Amino acid sequence: MQDGSLRAYPLNDKDLSVDALKDYWYLNVHDNDYGQIQGICCSHDDRCLITCGGDGNIFTFDILSEKELPKELKVIIPPPRRSLEKEKATEDIKDPDAYSIEEYKQKKEFERKMEEAEEKKNKKREELSALRHDFVFLLQKNQELPKHMQLHREEFEMDRRIFEELDRQKLQRVQLVQRELAWEHEKQLIGLQKLQTQFRDSLEFTLIVHAIRSNHQISTYSLLTLSEKNAPDKKPGDSKWEVLKEKWTALKQAERAEMKTPRGRSSVPRESVVFENEAEKLDTPGDRKPSTRYIESKREKIRRIVEKYDALKAKIMKRRTEWHELYKSKPRDNYENSKDAEEIKEERANIGCYRLKTSTNYTLTEHERMNTEKKMMQLASLEELIRKMKSDMNKEIVSLRDLKVSIIDEIKGLVKELKAIQASLYLSEHVPVPLIPQLHPDEVPEKVIEYNSDVLLKFKEEQEAEAKLKEPLEGCPSSRAFRHVFLRAPPVEEGDPMAGDASVVVSEEQKAVEMEEAEPTEMELEISKREKIKNLYLQETLIKKINTLVINFDAELRLLRHKKLKMDMQMKSADLRCITCCDELIILKKLEVHENLLEEQICALINEQEDIQSKLKSYLAQMEDRKCEIVVLQEREKALYASFEASLGENNEFADFLTDILKKEVEFVLKKGVGREADEENKNKEEDSEKPDSKTDEENCGSEEVAFDGTVCPEGCSEDLFLNTIQLQQQRIGIEKALEEEKKVAADLKKEYNALAKKEKEVETSLDTRNRELEAFQWEKMQRLNELYVVVPLRLHQVQCLVDGEMPRDFSQTLVFTNQSLQYLQKRIVDLRNEKIMQREIHKKAWEQHKQLLQDKKEMEAEIQRLEERCNHLMMEKFGRLVDFKAVQAHSVNIPMEKMKVRIMEKEYEHFVELREWEERIVVLQHQLTKLTRENTSKLHQLNRFCHEKHQLETELESLTNALGGDFQDSQTTDIKARARLESRLIHMTRDVVFLRKEIN
């Protein structure tokens, strides 16, 4: 039964053995995997068998007796059907929207469940409606009771926690739904923001704010997008001409620095290292040698002395350095500060020119020069400033509109409160309620593109109507699109029971009030009178508050409107300035080609000048090297002559001969070298002309050889001196050759240097010419720009160039100044006057200080001379001679000598310790010697005793041998053996005594 199968065994009452269970019927009715039989039983009449499986199926089987079983059961095969060809084939379903069998079953099941749910909902609604009717009936009964017997509404609530729990569960469900839809909500929100950014944010609306009680209104500006071509990324300082000017200034400053750089000295202070190794040894107890306190104190004393002298020496050196720096920084009499000169030059270049721009001697400063890039940046900054001012004004107008919206909401609340107060007053006491202001459509233009579900549904209906007109048989695609996106608002149920109940409750309350009306008491009259006064006061206060809000808003609008009118004037002037800038930009673009050409030429000249200056520096360095080489060779030549003179000695009879040999041979070699160079240069051209020269050289050589033979030493001359002269001659030849080559190279370098210097002057002249041409071009460009007409709005009181008290008709010869620039010029005049007076006072004070300093200098020099004389006099009295106190102070301890002293002390201490160890060892050895002496003494005493006993024994033996000679003849051999043994023992003892004596000695 585990696999859902069932077995039936036929049994007989007579035969109930195991063999009878072989035959059975096998029925597989339940599911093989999940249909395990859970229960099996028979009916009450044993006619049926019922099985229950784990797959949820229940099967019944009929149980038949043997009598009821048919005798023969045969399978009846049905005959084949006929006329199948005439029957129509089943048509296939081709509709793509048709449901499949499974989908149809699922739909039917879903509809069944929905019907059941609707039935349950309707039952619950009926129950709730009955409960509402009962509750309304209870409320009516409560209203019919007298007022003191009526129950309050809160008393009808059985348990307030029920509503709190319901609200909490509702809030949890709402939060759960929000969390489930958070991702989808964020996705749709981002998509909406993208669409708004792409379409809505690019739109600009003209907002018009109207006053409430007047016809004043104010509108926003329409903002234009900035043109990208007028806003380049480059900065005005990054232009080519600016870079060139900076480069040129850097070159000039480098030249001045090279000319004015003084040669300084670098002094390296001597480092004083005092007993570092010894200090390390003292600091580390593991590596420190054993030494006495005296040595350590000596070391410490020497170290302190050395540190003291080193500190004193460092102080002296520092003072010397300070004096050296002070004297070095002392300016010359004709000194001129380069920094001040550069600042003056820069100020002169950038101070500006206050002449008329139309004059020929008007000069342009660097920052006043205009080019295309600067003008484009100026135009872009002007447009950006205009846009910023307009956007700021638009923000103020929008904030004013928002203020109006908030005022309208506040007025609505006040009007509602006013109506509630007037409800408790008589009609004769009512004051007319102020009208609630309304927003005009042009005050909220953004609502044109706003939408809600009603607008979308209306749009959907319009789309469907248009689609029906166009394609009556086909569905509109727009309606399909909106079908799944937007939902209709739930219709309001007609005949809401709660609405009817509320009306019934109100009518009942009115009836109860009418029934309970009675004559008021004096207290109630007093209370009603006070309430009336209070309500009248509140009514008047609220109306005043509403009027105040309206008046304040209108005042704010008029102030902002006045501010906008002033700004309109500024914007108009800015627009005119933009037009002027555009005209100037057109002119600058036309002149840009020629300006760029001049700047490129100047750039090329500057680069060429840099190359020439670098070459000049290299040539100058090479020339200095050659001069040094020439000086070295000349010194060698002088040293050679000096050594030659020293080798000759005094009163040498062959001095003239050897000197002539040295000099004449040099001339001959030089002539021969010149002839060889000429032969190499003019090989084939001047062969005939060179032959006589060679002949003359040979003749000269022959004549010189006859007079001075450099190969044979004359008689009487020293052979060593002659050979030394020959060697000096060869050295001199080499030195003169090298000297000639160095001079030749130096001459060539000088020629090239002069040529480059001349070329540099030409380049500098051409550069100055190009700079003047560029300045003239800049002036011409400025004149072209000045020819443009500029619109300047003026008022009558701003015109001050009156002719005979009347305004002139021609303003061509007048100047236009802004108030700011005019005030700046007037202020500058006053500042310059004050600065001039101040500079005069400063100069006067400086001159007086200079005179005072000169006088103080003379007095100080006299005082120094007097003190020096006194010091010298005291030194002569005390020491007997002049002493250099600086050298005495700078004199330090002889460190090596002090080290040797400490080393000697250490060695003495080591020797002392070693001697003490040896003395201790000697004492130990003396103790050992005394001990051995005592032992030897005891052994000697023992030997003496043995000798004495031997002598006694020998005496007794002789007496015995004499008396008993015959009796002891047989024992003679034993005595001889004992005697021999004793003699051998005595020999050994004597040897030990000799050895001990040697050790003692």
Stockholm file with secondary structure:
# STOCKHOLM 1.0

chainA/1-1001         MQDGSLRAYPLNDKDLSVDALKDYWYLNVHDNDYGQIQGICCSHDDRCLITCGGDGNIFTFDILSEKELPKELKVIIPPPRRSLEKEKATEDIKDPDAYSIEEYKQKKEFERKMEEAEEKKNKKREELSALRHDFVFLLQKNQELPKHMQLHREEFEMDRRIFEELDRQKLQRVQLVQRELAWEHEKQLIGLQKLQTQFRDSLEFTLIVHAIRSNHQISTYSLLTLSEKNAPDKKPGDSKWEVLKEKWTALKQAERAEMKTPRGRSSVPRESVVFENEAEKLDTPGDRKPSTRYIESKREKIRRIVEKYDALKAKIMKRRTEWHELYKSKPRDNYENSKDAEEIKEERANIGCYRLKTSTNYTLTEHERMNTEKKMMQLASLEELIRKMKSDMNKEIVSLRDLKVSIIDEIKGLVKELKAIQASLYLSEHVPVPLIPQLHPDEVPEKVIEYNSDVLLKFKEEQEAEAKLKEPLEGCPSSRAFRHVFLRAPPVEEGDPMAGDASVVVSEEQKAVEMEEAEPTEMELEISKREKIKNLYLQETLIKKINTLVINFDAELRLLRHKKLKMDMQMKSADLRCITCCDELIILKKLEVHENLLEEQICALINEQEDIQSKLKSYLAQMEDRKCEIVVLQEREKALYASFEASLGENNEFADFLTDILKKEVEFVLKKGVGREADEENKNKEEDSEKPDSKTDEENCGSEEVAFDGTVCPEGCSEDLFLNTIQLQQQRIGIEKALEEEKKVAADLKKEYNALAKKEKEVETSLDTRNRELEAFQWEKMQRLNELYVVVPLRLHQVQCLVDGEMPRDFSQTLVFTNQSLQYLQKRIVDLRNEKIMQREIHKKAWEQHKQLLQDKKEMEAEIQRLEERCNHLMMEKFGRLVDFKAVQAHSVNIPMEKMKVRIMEKEYEHFVELREWEERIVVLQHQLTKLTRENTSKLHQLNRFCHEKHQLETELESLTNALGGDFQDSQTTDIKARARLESRLIHMTRDVVFLRKEIN
#=GR chainA/1-1001 SS CTTSEEEECCCCSSCCSGGGGSCCEEEECSCTTTCCEEEEEECTTSCEEEEEETTSCEEEEECCCTTTSCSCCCCCCCCCCCCCTTSCCCCCCCCTTCCCHHHHHHHHHHHHHHHHHHHHHHHHHHHHHHHHHHHHHHHHHHHHSCTTTCCCGGGGCSCHHHHHHHHHHHHHHHHHHHHHTHHHHHHHHHHHHHHIIIIITTCCCCCEEECSSSSCEEECCCCCCCCSTTSCSCCGGGSHHHHHHHHHHHHHHHHHHHHHCCCCCCCCCCCCCCSHHHHHHHHCTTTCCCCCHHHHHHHHHHHHHHHHHHHHHHHHHHHHHHHHHHHHSCCCTTCCCHHHHHHHHHHHHHSCCCSCTTSTTCCCCTTTCCCHHHHHHHHHHHHHHHHHHHHHHHHHHHHHHHHHHHHHHHHHHHHHHHHHHHTTSCGGGCCCCCCCCCCCGGGCGGGGSCCCHHHHHHHHHHHHHHHHHHCSSSCCHHHHHHHTTCCCCCCCCTTCHHHHHHHHHHHHHHHHHHHHCCCCCHHHHHHHHHHHHHHHHHHHHHHHHHHHHHHHHHHHHHHHHHHHHHHHHHHHHHHHHHHHHHHHHHHHHHHHHHHHHHHHHHHHHHHHHHHHHHHHHHHHHHHHHHHHHHHHHHHHHHHHHHHHHHHHCSSCTTHHHHHHHHHHHHHHHHHHHHHHHHHHHSSSSSHHHHHHHHHHHHHHHHHHHHHCCSSSCCTTSCHHHHHHHHHHHHHHHHHHHHHHHHHHHHHHHHHHHHHHHHHHHHHHHHHHHHHHHHHHHHHHHHHHHHTSCCCCCCCGGGCCCCBTTBCCSCCTTCCCCCHHHHHHHHHHHHHHHHHHHHHHHHHHHHHHHHHHHHHHHHHHHHHHHHHHHHHHHHHHHHHSSCCCHHHHHHCCCCHHHHHHHHHHHHHHHHHHHHHHHHHHHHHHHHHHHHHHHHHHHHHHHHHHHHHHHHHHHHHHHHHHHHHSTTTTSTTHHHHHHHHHHHHHHHHHHHHHHHHHHHHHC
#=GC SS_cons          CTTSEEEECCCCSSCCSGGGGSCCEEEECSCTTTCCEEEEEECTTSCEEEEEETTSCEEEEECCCTTTSCSCCCCCCCCCCCCCTTSCCCCCCCCTTCCCHHHHHHHHHHHHHHHHHHHHHHHHHHHHHHHHHHHHHHHHHHHHSCTTTCCCGGGGCSCHHHHHHHHHHHHHHHHHHHHHTHHHHHHHHHHHHHHIIIIITTCCCCCEEECSSSSCEEECCCCCCCCSTTSCSCCGGGSHHHHHHHHHHHHHHHHHHHHHCCCCCCCCCCCCCCSHHHHHHHHCTTTCCCCCHHHHHHHHHHHHHHHHHHHHHHHHHHHHHHHHHHHHSCCCTTCCCHHHHHHHHHHHHHSCCCSCTTSTTCCCCTTTCCCHHHHHHHHHHHHHHHHHHHHHHHHHHHHHHHHHHHHHHHHHHHHHHHHHHHTTSCGGGCCCCCCCCCCCGGGCGGGGSCCCHHHHHHHHHHHHHHHHHHCSSSCCHHHHHHHTTCCCCCCCCTTCHHHHHHHHHHHHHHHHHHHHCCCCCHHHHHHHHHHHHHHHHHHHHHHHHHHHHHHHHHHHHHHHHHHHHHHHHHHHHHHHHHHHHHHHHHHHHHHHHHHHHHHHHHHHHHHHHHHHHHHHHHHHHHHHHHHHHHHHHHHHHHHHHHHHHHHHCSSCTTHHHHHHHHHHHHHHHHHHHHHHHHHHHSSSSSHHHHHHHHHHHHHHHHHHHHHCCSSSCCTTSCHHHHHHHHHHHHHHHHHHHHHHHHHHHHHHHHHHHHHHHHHHHHHHHHHHHHHHHHHHHHHHHHHHHHTSCCCCCCCGGGCCCCBTTBCCSCCTTCCCCCHHHHHHHHHHHHHHHHHHHHHHHHHHHHHHHHHHHHHHHHHHHHHHHHHHHHHHHHHHHHHSSCCCHHHHHHCCCCHHHHHHHHHHHHHHHHHHHHHHHHHHHHHHHHHHHHHHHHHHHHHHHHHHHHHHHHHHHHHHHHHHHHHSTTTTSTTHHHHHHHHHHHHHHHHHHHHHHHHHHHHHC
//
